[in-house]
Amino acid sequence: MKNILIFTHRPEGHVVASRGVSRCFITIILLLHTLVFDIHSMQKESARRAYKTNKAPDKNPDILHGLCNPGSSCYFNAVTQCLAALDGIRYCDEKSPDFLIQFNAIVSCLRTGRPVHDILAESCFALQCAEIFENNTGQQDAQQCFSGIFNLLPAGCKNYFEFCFKSSLTCKRCSRTRHCEEISTLVPLCLPSVLREDCDATVTLKQLFEQFENPEKLTQDNTVYCDNCKIKTRTTKRLSFARTRPKCLVIQLKRFYYSQLEFTSITEPIPKKNNIPVIISSQINLGKDRYRLKAIVYHSGSLASGHYVARVQKNGQWFYCNDEWVVPKLKPTKDFSPYMLFYCLPA
Ligand SMILES: [Zn+2]
């Protein structure tokens, strides 16, 4: 018998054809073989999607899993653990970009106590984050990461964090006061400058809020144009919280600044960090509303090189999250300073 075809599938997947087969036939077989492989990879992809949409059975809501760090993604991991700890917010809708859908899948895993490794590793998720959130100076800042995620959120989800500041500007020349409202996503609290290494220097969150609402004198380079005087005048600015209350109040302790006295070159000031300890309250009152502390991002090191960790509350239990490493009850060492605080209204 001539032209009998004998195909052998070896375990490695190679195809061996017997003699007498035309080249055309071999090409067809190789194409079919590639198709089978494509179907395999599609099946793998659909399995990954099923995983991402939370159909995996093994979950324990009392457990909190860590997030792997393929390289310089601690800022993202710390913020993600905090955002996952906030109740009642879904971070995407059907129109959201892929990044946000993946992000929401990670949050769902963390909330339901399922490991998140596969999503992070397989989709090179952290790499995308680095591309999305690194600012143009190459620094990886937790606050910018939060703002980056916030900016991508569907409009209906933004009011979870958004609130209004009332800004009152009083002209020192004509004494007229004008008011305007500014929408913000976080409360930036300035820290008192520490002139010497004083171990006893501490400040409370309450003091920082009082300082935030104190009138600020805008003089010299900061004078403001007055509609009545028709010139720039010395002005007093006072900020207060308007009536709108977000479900989550995010506070940034402004630790990073540029020195006005020290320069790396003629034009570039040296980035500095204020490490003053801040005593954090478990609860803050805003008018009649009581906010409870749900999550904290900590930072250690300098602006150029440092590390972020988080502490988050899940089902009444506090967890310390340092990338993959998650431990209940543990607190960060003293070289970590609180940097971002997430306070929520009770559900
Ligand atoms: Zn005026």
Boltz pocket constraint, residues with backbone or C-beta under 6 A from the ligand:
constraints:
  - pocket:
      binder: B
      contacts: [[A, 171], [A, 172], [A, 173], [A, 174], [A, 175], [A, 176], [A, 226], [A, 227], [A, 228], [A, 229], [A, 230], [A, 233]]
      max_distance: 6.0
